[in-house]
């Protein structure tokens, strides 16, 4: 009891001691392993010349760009595009800082004025740009942040505005830098003279070509030492990024013949009436089948993969292989079931009508804020746009000739150039449905206001073509998908393959089971597309994990259903290309070099005729060769040979020269100098313009090559 009493008396002391111990333990763990919050990853996605690129900011930009692009760009494509953007920005920012280049506030305001200075928000009572209005707008954005305001009808918050200013400033810095570089680019008159000579000077030569084929490949087959020496001499061309090689087998979840037959049976069942038990009424009731229902939209909504399309279609708007059969149907008659793509379909003819096969109209389009393709200059609300459209209609109805006078109010610049006319288009044209309905359903001369997602149109029907039959269809469609039994069978097959390759060779097991084995090499860390497999970023990322090695195997789910089992076959780190890879690229040049050496050692002749006789070749002639077109008749493109020719005097004979297609000896017969001209300024100017035209790309590539770049993207994507 005494002990218990002491514990009770000192309970607070014990609590404090225990708490401090626990706190110390947590702190120790935090300092020891910061991955509690970061999973061991850096929060920096890259670094350029000591300037970090935040992973969080980068991810936000990627997300924003993906949202803009929708399904048009993959995650990796968007990520790479943002990286290029950030890399360019960081390189030029560090370069500008080194040079002391900066954009002052007054200069930035000038840039803002050039960009958005015409917006109403920044104009004073005289319609002139006001700095005070600009500052007031920015101050208000900052105060209400993160709420949005509107700039010419477009929502914008303070962060978006600061990003806009930042982009303007960075663009100005880049322009200033390029202008500085471009101003220092020139071409001398001497360079102009050389260019003139290269274009105009011609030479006639005689030559003997000793083809490389005169030396058998077997005599000069490259050794590993030859390849190593060659790639070391050409280190830049044979330095490669890290890469991986894989081999894989795909196990697709494809519907079996029995799955397909069952889908067809299910569709046939839906065509007929069915007796079902109603739990609520505790009685049998009849559900109308597709053949007998009058509410096609509701039936398809409940039973079909395709929603009801309440539009008429011309014969040209139907699949070619089905058009005749469907057009021959009577109302409520069904064609099918038939297989189309990955569906079984039954098509019911719902309604038939007659409409012109084409129409000619003219229109005036008044957009409103939020309408499709409305740009920042659109300031009318929908109600205001409707009032404007009605007013225009009233004016035109009093006098049709006023139509063209009012085209200046239309936002359709394309049709405006043709007096507002949209020339003949058929019913299947990609027009807004409301626009088509008015154009095809009304008589020639009809004019009215029609609303579409693009705004309010004042449409006048000018002419119509011949009447044609149009049909309205209901398509009951069921997807042809693998059954649960098929999915289970694919899983079991995949699992058996995985078990088998634990004991036997991957390729052998694939061959023994008649599976298609697909190899791929040269995958890079940020690749996402695998030949023969498509976009599978997860597979590539796994192959580049730090602990991944040759022989590793892993199974991945396919987006389309099924699995891929992959094995790593190659791990190539960044640096000089491996010998077995390099020889594929370098072999041809090494052979040329070694064959040239053999030919040089065996040739004793010092003039053309003895050389031709000794080598079993003929003396050939090439006339009017030019530096700008280094082609020898009967030998092909030989820039080095042509260059040597223009370095020799008339009658002078060269030694042996290694060319692209053999070893040569040439003799200059006659050189005709370029004619003298009064000035070479035009040639010099042309050279300078060409250099200035390439300055942006060349300068950026040079800065990029010189930059210290750390790329951590593969850790995150």
GISULJO-V902343 format. One record per pair of residues at least 4 apart in sequence whose ideal C-beta (glycine too) atoms are under 6 Angstrom apart, sorted by the first residue. I is the first residue (numbers start at 1). J is the second residue. Records with the same first field share a line. If there is no record, write none. Layout:
I->J  J
This chain:
28->32
29->33
34->38
35->39  40
41->715
43->55
44->52
45->53  55  58  712
46->53  710  711  712
47->52  710
48->90  91  707  709
49->94  707  708
51->90  94
53->58  86
61->82
62->78  79  82
65->78  82
66->78
69->73
73->77  78
74->535
76->528  537
79->717
83->87
89->170
91->703  707
92->96  174
96->101  173
101->173  176
103->107  108  169  172
108->169
111->168  172
113->117  129
117->122  129
119->152
121->137  151
122->129  133  134
123->127
124->128  130
141->149  158  161
142->158
145->158
146->157
148->155  157
150->155
151->156
152->376
153->369  379
154->376
156->160  161
178->182  696
181->695  699
182->692  695
185->691  692
186->688
187->191  684  687  688
189->680  684
191->684  687
192->680  683  684
193->680
195->683
196->200  674  680  683
197->201  674
198->627  628
199->628
200->674
201->673  674
202->624  626  672
203->625  645  671
204->623  669  670
205->622  645  666  668  669
206->608  619  621  667
207->620  664  666
208->608  611  612  617  619  665
209->635  662  664
210->214  599  615  662  663
211->662
212->592  595  662
215->595  598
220->591  594  595
222->226  227  587  590
224->579
226->590
227->579  582  583
230->586  590
231->238  582
234->238
235->239
238->577  582
239->576
240->577
241->524  574
242->573  574
243->522  523  524  572
244->523  543
245->521  569  570
246->520  566
247->517  519  567  569
248->518  564  566
249->510  515  565
250->564
251->490  494  562  563
252->562
253->482  487  490  561  562
255->259  260  480  481  482
256->486
259->482  483  486
260->480
263->344  478  480
264->337  344
267->337  344  478
270->290  303
271->289  290  291
272->289
273->286  288  289
274->287
275->284  286
276->287
277->284
278->283  285
288->292  293
290->476
293->299
296->308  350  474
297->308
299->303
300->304  308
304->476  477
305->477  479
306->475  477
308->474
312->353  470  472
313->317  471
314->427  428  470
315->323  327
316->428
317->428
318->322  323  326
322->326
325->335
326->335  347
329->333  335  349
331->349
333->349
334->346  348
335->347
336->345  346  347
337->344  346
338->345
339->344
340->345
342->480
343->477  479
344->478
345->475  477
346->476
347->473  475
348->474
349->471
350->472  474
351->472
352->471
353->470
354->467
355->440  470
356->440  464  465
357->465  466  468
358->424  426  465
359->439  440  464
360->423  424  462  463
361->422  439  459  461  462
362->420  421  460  462
363->420  457  459
364->410  458
365->410  411  412  455  457
366->385  388  389  455  456
367->371  374  378  411  455
368->380  381  382  385  455
369->378
371->454  455
372->453  454
374->378
380->384  385
385->455  456
386->456
389->449  456  458
392->406  458
393->449  458
395->402
396->402  403
402->406
404->419
407->416  420
410->416
415->420  422
425->429
431->435  436
432->452
434->450  452
435->452
436->440
437->441
438->442  450  459
442->446  461
444->461  464
446->461
447->460
449->456  458
450->457  459
451->456
482->486  487
490->562
494->563
500->504  509
501->506  509
504->508  509
506->567
507->517
510->515  517
518->532
520->530  531
521->570
523->527  540
525->544  714
526->713  714
527->540
528->535  537
529->535
530->536
538->556
539->556  566
542->554
543->548  568
544->714
548->552  568
550->568  571
552->568
553->567
555->563  565
556->564
558->562  564
577->581  582
582->586
583->587
586->590
591->595
596->658  663
599->663
600->656
605->610  611  614
607->653
608->619  667
611->665
612->617  618  619
620->634
622->632  633
625->642
630->639  642
631->637
632->638
635->661
636->661
638->659  660
640->659
641->657  659  664
644->654  657
645->666  668
648->652  668
650->668  670
652->668
653->667
654->665  666
656->663  665
657->664
658->663
659->664
680->684
694->698
695->699
713->717
